[in-house]
């Protein structure tokens, strides 16, 4: 009788593993399709803004930056339409900072900072608008958020801003890996 229950338990565990694998495969396939739809959405927003010459986003468009799929789609579009996405981020900097600051997930804030950090060095004026927010992000618990915020600050290239970042880290007693700091400063 003992072996019967052992075989039943083992069968149940295998069945749960197979079903969870099927669920995750389906979820990941739909994730890619959903991001594709979101990219089309951001493409339409950029077309509308380019046609009107006004790159101010509506509140409902700004709220999309709470969603990781929308962030992924915007980042993907940033690679294709760097100038237009840069204009969107430039014209809506204050509103975007408010939206991202309200986000309770540190990973999405870190992803937003990562996206900013991937802009070329020539966008330092745009990134300067986000400098105070990036300095604020340095006090968070997430090492990813701190590293991505530092990357944005390095891209800005202002010695005063980088000095302020190190002062904030020091004041708050935050240890950031020496190798990461050295790599960033290089």
Beta strands, then each sheet from edge to edge (+ up, - down):
end
